[in-house]
């Protein structure tokens, strides 16, 4: 049976160096994931703030159609009264 690597020999030092390089890469990835998680937390807070502000705007806007309907109804009543009293 022949050696699959042929004349190439890999020592413990090369394996150790590659293991350290891999560990550094994993640490870098871990730091990037932490940054992404932190950014996600900020986005969630911004989303909640925007949602609250939109809800406040929606609550402040509901009277406008109601007021318009009441004014239209009042003008209709006034027009009918004016017409029935012969003011037309």
Rosetta silent file (secondary structure, phi, psi, omega in degrees, C-alpha in Angstrom):
SEQUENCE: XXXXXXXXXXXXXXXXXXXXXXXXXXXXXXXXXXXXXXXXXXXXXXXXXXXXXXXXXXXXXXXXXXXXXXXXXXXXXXXXXXXXXXXX
SCORE:     score description
SCORE:     0.000 S_00000001
   1 L     0.000  134.811 -177.199    0.000    0.000    0.000 S_00000001
   2 L   -97.468  158.577  179.209    1.401    3.409   -0.959 S_00000001
   3 L   -74.049  127.686 -176.588    1.303    6.619    1.035 S_00000001
   4 L   -67.038  -23.759  179.419   -1.575    8.892   -0.274 S_00000001
   5 L   -88.245  -10.115 -178.784    0.512   12.039    0.247 S_00000001
   6 L    70.281 -136.021 -177.013    3.510   10.648   -1.543 S_00000001
   7 L   -79.948    1.706 -178.478    6.780   12.295   -0.550 S_00000001
   8 L   -80.039  132.643  175.450    4.960   15.151    1.254 S_00000001
   9 L  -122.884  136.896  179.085    5.285   15.184    5.013 S_00000001
  10 L  -115.399  125.283 -177.278    3.288   17.411    7.296 S_00000001
  11 L   -95.514  171.586  179.555    4.674   18.113   10.717 S_00000001
  12 H   -63.323  -33.474 -179.812    3.007   19.048   13.949 S_00000001
  13 H   -63.627  -43.313  179.187    4.236   22.663   13.571 S_00000001
  14 H   -64.059  -42.162  178.826    2.404   23.114   10.249 S_00000001
  15 H   -63.442  -42.503 -179.933   -0.776   21.654   11.717 S_00000001
  16 H   -63.732  -43.754  179.706   -0.450   23.927   14.772 S_00000001
  17 H   -62.485  -42.450  177.992    0.104   27.020   12.607 S_00000001
  18 H   -66.343  -36.143  177.146   -2.951   26.213   10.488 S_00000001
  19 H   -64.624  -41.890  176.992   -4.990   25.616   13.636 S_00000001
  20 H   -64.278  -41.579  178.687   -3.987   29.049   14.989 S_00000001
  21 H   -63.115  -41.830  177.996   -4.860   30.710   11.658 S_00000001
  22 H   -64.380  -39.680  178.372   -8.244   28.996   11.697 S_00000001
  23 H   -63.234  -41.006  177.369   -8.804   30.114   15.291 S_00000001
  24 H   -63.340  -40.712  178.960   -8.050   33.750   14.324 S_00000001
  25 H   -64.574  -40.565  178.277  -10.508   33.539   11.439 S_00000001
  26 H   -64.643  -40.007  177.085  -13.196   32.152   13.731 S_00000001
  27 H   -62.733  -40.490  177.735  -12.539   34.986   16.205 S_00000001
  28 H   -63.491  -42.393  178.651  -12.907   37.536   13.394 S_00000001
  29 H   -64.605  -40.157  178.982  -16.179   35.951   12.315 S_00000001
  30 H   -61.897  -40.781  178.302  -17.390   35.945   15.915 S_00000001
  31 H   -65.064  -40.416  178.999  -16.628   39.690   16.186 S_00000001
  32 H   -66.400  -38.811  177.568  -18.503   40.380   12.946 S_00000001
  33 H   -64.599  -38.738  177.454  -21.499   38.392   14.166 S_00000001
  34 H   -63.206  -39.521  177.281  -21.472   40.421   17.393 S_00000001
  35 H   -64.406  -42.709  178.937  -21.501   43.637   15.328 S_00000001
  36 H   -63.590  -41.769  178.942  -24.417   42.380   13.266 S_00000001
  37 H   -63.691  -39.938  178.105  -26.308   41.400   16.417 S_00000001
  38 H   -65.074  -43.748  177.272  -25.682   44.844   17.897 S_00000001
  39 H   -62.742  -36.423  178.353  -26.897   46.512   14.710 S_00000001
  40 H   -64.157  -40.670  177.900  -29.973   44.288   14.752 S_00000001
  41 H   -61.397  -40.334  177.434  -30.772   45.431   18.284 S_00000001
  42 H   -65.704  -39.304  178.782  -30.586   49.062   17.166 S_00000001
  43 H   -65.157  -38.428  178.144  -32.857   48.321   14.211 S_00000001
  44 H   -64.121  -42.135  178.843  -35.417   46.686   16.479 S_00000001
  45 H   -64.850  -42.423  177.673  -35.397   49.746   18.753 S_00000001
  46 H   -62.686  -41.367  179.622  -35.753   52.085   15.749 S_00000001
  47 H   -61.701  -43.994  179.504  -38.607   49.973   14.404 S_00000001
  48 H   -63.423  -40.230  178.572  -40.435   50.124   17.726 S_00000001
  49 H   -64.128  -45.835  179.337  -39.940   53.907   17.868 S_00000001
  50 H   -63.536  -39.706  179.182  -41.236   54.369   14.319 S_00000001
  51 H   -61.924  -43.166  179.195  -44.194   52.116   15.025 S_00000001
  52 H   -64.307  -40.354 -179.927  -45.117   54.178   18.102 S_00000001
  53 H   -67.690  -38.672  178.127  -44.823   57.421   16.155 S_00000001
  54 H   -65.878  -42.080  178.070  -46.983   56.111   13.312 S_00000001
  55 H   -60.945  -40.469  178.684  -49.628   54.933   15.785 S_00000001
  56 H   -63.808  -40.192  177.569  -49.645   58.402   17.388 S_00000001
  57 H   -65.382  -40.421  178.764  -50.127   60.011   13.972 S_00000001
  58 H   -64.963  -39.671  178.457  -52.961   57.621   13.168 S_00000001
  59 H   -65.706  -34.736  179.997  -54.696   58.391   16.470 S_00000001
  60 H   -76.018  -16.287 -175.518  -54.432   62.129   15.766 S_00000001
  61 H   -92.364  -18.880 -173.104  -55.858   61.752   12.300 S_00000001
  62 H   -60.872  -32.061 -177.641  -59.125   59.923   13.022 S_00000001
  63 H   -69.322  -22.033 -174.941  -61.186   63.066   13.856 S_00000001
  64 H   -59.186  -50.147  177.238  -60.616   64.624   10.426 S_00000001
  65 H   -64.430  -35.267  179.204  -63.062   62.438    8.483 S_00000001
  66 H   -66.045  -43.078  178.784  -65.547   62.644   11.340 S_00000001
  67 H   -63.735  -41.374  179.122  -65.348   66.431   11.432 S_00000001
  68 H   -63.117  -40.591  178.760  -65.767   66.569    7.652 S_00000001
  69 H   -66.137  -40.725  178.188  -68.830   64.331    7.854 S_00000001
  70 H   -64.811  -40.294  177.936  -70.357   66.471   10.624 S_00000001
  71 H   -65.032  -42.033  178.502  -69.776   69.675    8.640 S_00000001
  72 H   -63.540  -41.587  178.368  -71.336   68.103    5.559 S_00000001
  73 H   -65.034  -42.367  178.709  -74.327   66.945    7.594 S_00000001
  74 H   -63.959  -41.583  178.980  -74.736   70.381    9.196 S_00000001
  75 H   -67.823  -32.730  175.731  -74.597   72.113    5.815 S_00000001
  76 H   -66.276  -44.240  178.352  -77.165   69.644    4.474 S_00000001
  77 H   -61.798  -44.292  179.065  -79.465   70.374    7.419 S_00000001
  78 H   -63.487  -38.829  179.472  -79.019   74.134    6.902 S_00000001
  79 H   -66.416  -42.039  178.547  -79.720   73.784    3.192 S_00000001
  80 H   -64.616  -43.756  178.156  -82.883   71.772    3.858 S_00000001
  81 H   -63.039  -41.012  179.290  -84.068   74.293    6.464 S_00000001
  82 H   -65.367  -39.352 -179.418  -83.348   77.179    4.158 S_00000001
  83 H   -69.645  -40.278 -177.831  -85.218   75.500    1.316 S_00000001
  84 H   -72.305  -24.152  179.544  -88.260   74.607    3.458 S_00000001
  85 L   -89.078    0.481  175.495  -88.570   78.154    4.811 S_00000001
  86 L    85.147   20.214 -178.548  -88.616   79.523    1.324 S_00000001
  87 L   -83.448  -10.085 -172.453  -85.171   81.095    1.406 S_00000001
  88 L   -72.508    0.000    0.000  -84.065   79.321   -1.770 S_00000001
